[in-house]
């Protein structure tokens, strides 16, 4: 028996009803989204007569009225089914099938058949896992009335109507672009969740292509470590709405800004199918990069400028401008939000010759407590648009061919808006053999970083600083980063000791510190940093100290 189920919402029409909004793609409410543009899902040409005959026994829905001269066909038939997932997903109390789909494109002259292939790589197989869609509650069903009864009749004719929804992606239903929506349930040790999958099917090339996939993941539980780790881990939120002016989805994705447990967020504004950037509001007047910003400031100096928006860098502050580091050259030092698990600044130095192309170097940084990686690589194409750091800049030392500054970053990344977080850097720039040696030390911090298993630990920081007048040199007292539970339980781990040292600039190399004394019995100190970078501290007995 051939089941031909005609679904009225797939019939072409000039526009959506007035009370129906254009289609959306992505996850507006899910805690996490996995978005893939051009996912590894492909269709193969179906030519075997027996295979075509088998597919014709499956439930089908039709969509008519497409431009034959434009696409090579005027009718689409979707044959849908579910098959055993084989070696795929098996949850503790779940069973998932895999979506099977064949598409028949018909014209007065010929039919063309295509079949969706299972992903070649195992890690992508869950893109096709499918279970019956969640049923409405009794109260919802009662309110639905005749609509519920109509749906029940439809399910008797077409089993797949309760497994898979196919919707037009565009208000212009003559465009052969569709969204396939289905879901499955997953569970594991101390955790479970529902994964709602969306596939964007584009047939405008004349053949079926999966242009994008989105998996909306609502995951709960995870035990003593898994649950807080999941809460603090980097996550994506994606919102896409159809833009008829370009016949594409206009998307905004918000994600963690680098690292496994990032403290900052960033966003990407793009068209889903073309992958071109969208004209987002924040882009108006922004610079393409820090080199373009330096050129702009050279041509049009703005003494009172505090921040400028820069694509991929975010709100960017001009720290200093120097004319004597290289001959016939202006050097611009910029600070912008840094990516990673630690709250940090990204420091850029732009060299702008009188006649030539600007060059950009990232200022090398190191942490006073020896953190292996203070800054992570920024995710490609993301901009930390909403970060709102402020900077207080103090000159430390200025002489021909050498400049050093202290910058104090004030960040609102705090649960208490009246007590923002401060991070202090010393930055040096020296002219050496026709190049600029630039180096910075993360000297003091009030911030914490997440180290897993619900552990928020204080950064390493100077707790005292005695600077030599008009020189980039100081005697400092340093408190190491708080240790994790694993480090505390390791009997062979080195003790966490407060120490003092001499901080200075080593010519041709950068800032260096020479340790003078250490005290492994001293209590930890509660560190406070003012907006101008002044550091103070008081003893915080370890017995009373508890991680926040």
N, C-alpha and C positions, 0 to 999 in steps of 0.2 A: 504494500500500500504506500503510495506517495502522499506525504503530508504537505499540503500547500497552505500555510498559515499566512494570510495577508494582514500585515500590521499597519494600521492607518497612519501612525505617526511617522512611518518611513516614506509615505507617498510625498512627492515634491509639492511644495506650496510656496507661495510668494514670500511669506514671512511667518514667524511664530505668532500665535495668538497674542493679543496686546498684554495679557496678564502673565505671559511666560517670558522669562529672561533668556538671553542667549546662553548657549551651553557653556559650561565651565569644565576645566580639566585640572587635575591636581587635587590636593588635600587641604581644604579650608579649615578643618577642625581636628584632623588627626595629629597626635603628638609627633609623628615622624613620617617623612616622605622619602622614598627612594625614586628619584626621577632619572630616566634614561632617554636621551635623544638618540634616535636611530639604534634601538636595542637590537641584540642579535636574534631577531625573529624574522624568518624569511618564508616566502611562498615559493613553491615549485609548480611547474606546469603539470597539469594532470591530463594524461592522454590515454591511459589504459582503459578500454571499454568496461571491463569488469569493475574497476575502481570507481568509475563514474556511475555505473549502475548501482553499486553499493551506496554511494552518497545520495543517490536519488530516493533512497528509502528513508532518509533522515528528515527531520523537521526543517522546513524552509520558510523564510520570509522574503518578500519581494520588494524591490524599490524601483520605480519606473520613471520615465520622462527625462532621461539624461541626453545630452547633445551627442548624437551619433557621429556627426562630422568632426566634433572636437575630441571625443574620447575613443571613438572606434566601436562604441556600443551604446545602447540606450536603456538597458535593463540590468539590474544586479539581483542575483539570488544568493542569499546566505544560507548555506546548509550547516547546521550546528549539531554537535554531539559531544559526549564526554566518554573518555576511554580510561582504562586502568593506567595509573601513573607509573607502573612498573617499579623500578628501583628508586622512584622519587620519594616524596614526603610521606612519612608515617609518624604521626604524633602519638602520644601516649593514649589518647582517647579519641583520635581523629583518623579520618580516612579521606584522602583527596584523590580525585580523578584529575585528568589533564584535559583541557579544552581541545577539541578537534573542530576544525573549521575548513569548509570548502567554499569557494566563491565562483559563481558562474556569471560570466559577462556575456550578454546576448545582444546581437544586432540582427537586422533582417538577413544578413549574409552568413553569419557564423556564430558559434558559441565558443568561448574560451573558458577553460576550467583551471583553477588554481587551488592548491592545498597548503595550509599552514603547516610548517615543519616544526618538529620538536627542536629546541635549542641544542646545538652540538656540544656546548659546554655545560657540565652538570650544574654549576653554580647559578645558571640562569633558568633552570627548569621550572622554578617556582613561579616564573612569570605566567605560566599557563595552568597552574594548579587551580582547581575549581570545585566548589561544592554548591548545593542548592542555596539560593539567597535566603537570608533571614526572613521568616514570616512575620507579618504584622501581628501585633497583640490583639487579643479578643476585642478590646474596646475600640481599637482602630478599625478592625474588620467590621464591627457592628456599625460604626459611623460610615464606613465606606458603602455599606448596603449593596445596592445593585452592582456597583463597580466590583465589589469582592466576588459576587456571584458570577459576573462576567469573566473575571480572572480565573475562577475555578474551572469554568467551561473551557477556557483557552488552554489551561494546563492539561486537560484531558486530551485535547487534540495535539498539543505541542508541549512535551515534557520540558524542553529546553527554555520555555518561557519563565520557569522558576529557577533557572540556573544562570541565564545570561541576558543582559539588556543591551540592545543596540540602539543608539540615538544619533540623529544628525548633529554634526558639530557646528554647523553654520545655520543662521536664520534663512539663508538662501539655500533651500533644499535641492536646488539644481546642481549644487556643488557636491561631488561624491566624496565627502569626508565624514567619517563616522567615529563615534566613541563606543567601545565595547566595555561594559562594566560587569565584573563578576568578583567572587571573593572565596576565601577559604579560612578555616580556623587552624591555629597551630598551638602547640603546647610543649612544654619541656619541664625541666626540674624547677619547681617553685615559680613558674611563670606560664602565662598563656596570653593569647591575643588573636585578633582578627586582622587579616590582611585583605584590604579591598584593592583590587587591581583594575586599572584603566589602560586600555590600548587605544591609541589614536591611529585609525586606519585611513590612509589617503590613497585614492584611486585616480587622482587627476593626471597622473602620467600615462594612464591607459591600462595600468596593471596594479594590483594591490601591493601596498607597502605599509609596514608598521613604522610610522614616523616618530612615535614616542611611546613610552610606557611610564606609568606612575603607580607605585604601590603605597597605599596609605596604611600605616602600621600603628595599631592601637594595642600596645603591649603592657601588661601589668605583672607585678610581682618580680621575682628574681632573687629573693633571699636577702641576707644581711648586706651583701656587697652589690649584688646585681641590681637591686632596685635603686639605691642612690647613685650608682654608676650610670645607670640608664638615664636618670634625671639630669645628671650633670654632663653627660656626653654630648658631643656635637650632634645636632639634628637639623634636618631640612624641613622647611615649610614652603610649599609651592602653591601659588594661586595664579591660575590662567583664565582669562576671559577672551572670547572670540572678538577679534577686531575686524569688522567687515571691510574697512578701508584698505587693508593689506591681505585679507583672506587668510589670516593666521591667528594663532592664539598669542595674546600679549601677556607675558608672565612676569611675576616677581617671585624670586626664590630667596628666602632668608635662611642663613646657615651660620654655624659657628665659624669664627675667623681663625682657622688653622689650629692644629693640635687635636688631641683626643678629648680633652676637657677644657675647651676654650672659654676665656672670660669675656671675650668680645663677640659681637655678631656682625655679619656683613650681608649685603644683598646683591643680587644679580638681576638686572632688568633686561629681558630679551624676548624675541619672538621664538616660539617653540619650534616651528618647522624650519624656518630659514636660519635660525640661530643668530640673527643680527640684533644689535642692541636697540632697545626701544627708546623713544624720546622721553625718558623719565623726567619728572619735575626737577629732581636734584641735579640733573646734567646741565640745566640752563646756566650759562656763564661759567661752567667748570672748565678747568684746564685738562688737556688730554693726558699729561703726565707732569712730573716735577720739572723736567727740562723745559716744557712749554711754559710752565709757571714762571721759571727763572727768566726766560726771554721776555715774557709779559712784564715782569717787574723791572727788568733792565730798561725797556722802552718806556714804561710808564711807572716810575717809582711811586710807591704809596707808603709814606712814613707811618701812617696810623693803621696799616693793615695788620690784623691779628690772625685771621684764618681765611683760607681759600679752599674751595672744594676741588679735588683732583680725582679724576677717574682712577679707580683701583687703589688709590692711596687713601682716599677719604679726606676729612677736614685736615688741612695741612697748614702748619704754622711756620713762618719765616723766623728762624732763630738768629741768624746773622748774615751779613754780607761783607765780603773781604776783597780788597783790591790789591793786596801786596803778597799774596801767597805764590802766585805765578805771574810772570811778566805779561802785560797786555791781556789780562784775564780777570774776570769777576768770578768769585766763588760764593755760592749761596748755600747755606746750611738750613735744611728743613726738618721738622719733626711731624710725624703723623702716627695714627694708631698702629701698633705692632701686633702681629698675629701670634697665636700660641696659647699655652696653658698659663703662662705668667702674664700679669698686666705689665705691658711694656710699650715703649715708643720705638717706631722705626725711624732711623736717622739717615737722611740722604744728603749727599754733597754734590752739587752741580757746578762744574767748571765751565765757564762761558767765555771762550776767547773772543777777541774783538772781531776777527774774521775767521770763522770756522764753526764747526758743529759743536753743540754742547755735549759734554760727557757726564754721566751720572755714576756715582759709586755709593754703595751702601756703607755706612760707617760701621767698622768692626766694633762689636761690643763684647764685654765680658762682665760677669757677675762677681761682686766682691766676695760672695760666699762660695764661688767655684761651681755654680750651676752649669751643667754641660751645655744646655741650650736655652738661653733666655728668650729667644725669638724663634718661632717656627716659620716655615715657608707659607706665604699667604696663598689661599686657594685661588686658582686661576679665574679671572674675570669677575671676581667679587670685590665690592667696595664697601668699607665700613661706614656707611652713610650716616648712621645715627649716633656714632660715637662723638662725645662732646668734651674732649679734654681741653684744659687750659694750661698755659705755660707761663712761669715766671723765669726770666732770663737774667743772669748776673755774670758780668765779665770777671774772670779769674786772673788772666794774664794776657797782655797784649804787647808784642814786640815785633819788629820786622821779620816776616817769615814764620811767625808762630802766634797762634791765638788759642785760648782756652776759655770755655764758658761753663757755668753750672746752669742746668735747666731743672726746674721742679715741675713735674707733671701733676696736675690736680685732676683726678678722674671721679665722676659721679658713680662709679661702679661700687656702690656701697648700699647696704640695706637702710642706712641712715642718711637721708639727704642733707642733714645739717653737718655731717662729718664725712666729707669725701676722702678718698684715698690719695696719698701722695707718693711719688717715686722720684728720686733724685739721681741725675746723671752728671758726671763730669765728662766733657768732650774736649778733645784737643785736635788741632790741625797744624801740621808743620810742612814747610816747603823743603823737600829733600831731592836733590838731583833732577829737577824739572818735573817732579810729581808731588802730589799732596799725600802725606801720611795722615790718615784720620783714624782716631781711636776713641772709644768711650768706655767708661766703667759705670755699671749700675751700682751706685754707692749706697743708697738707702731706700727703704721701702716700708710702707705700712700694709702692703697687700698680702693676701693669702693665695695659695694655689691648691687645687684639688688633686690628691694623690691616690684616689680610689678608696673603696670600702668606707665611704662617709668620713674621710680624713681631709679636713681643711687645715693646712699647716702654714705658719708664718714664713714669709720669705727671709732669706739672709739679709742683714742690714747693718750699716754702721749705726751704733748707738751714741757715739760721741765723735766730734770733729773739731780739731784745732788747726786752723789754716794759717800758713805763713802769709803776712801781708803782701798783697799784689803779686803773689806767686801761686801757681797751680801745684802746690805742695801742702800736705797736711799730715798730722798725726791722728789716726783714727782708732776707735774701738769698734770691734766687729762681733756681731752675734750670728752664728751659723743658722741655716734653715732648720726649723723644727724637724725632728726625725719621725719617720713613719713607724707604725706599730711593728713592721717586720724588722726595721733597723734597730728598734729598741730591744727586740727579743734576740737579736744576734749577739751572742757573747763575744764573738771575734771582731765585731765592728769597733771602729775607733770611737773614743768618747767625743761628745759634742762639747767643744771648749770655746769659751769667749777668748778673744785675742786682741792685741793691739798691733798696729803696724804703721809704717811710714809710706804714704802714697806720694808718688812723684811721676813726672814725665821722663821717659827714657828717650833721648834724642834718636830720631829715625825709626822708632819702634812703637811707642805709645805709652799709656799709663801702666805703671807697675807698682806692686806693693811689696814691701819687705817686712815680714813678721818680726816683731820685737819680743812680745811676751804672750803667754797664754795662761788661762785659769780654767781648769776642768771642773772645779767645785763651785764656781759662781752660779748664782741663780740666774735664770733668764730674765730679760728686761722687757718691759712694755715700752715700745718706741712710739714717739709722736713726732710728726713732721708738720711744720707750719707751711702756709702757702708760699712763703719766700724761701723755703728750703732749710730753715733752722731746725736742727735735730735736738730732741730732748728725750730722756728715758728715766725710768724708775725701776727698782728691783721688783721682780715678779716671782715669788717663791715657787719652785717647781712643784711642790706638793699641792699647791692650790691651782696650778695651771691645768686647764682642761681644754682640749681642742673644741672649737666652736662647731 
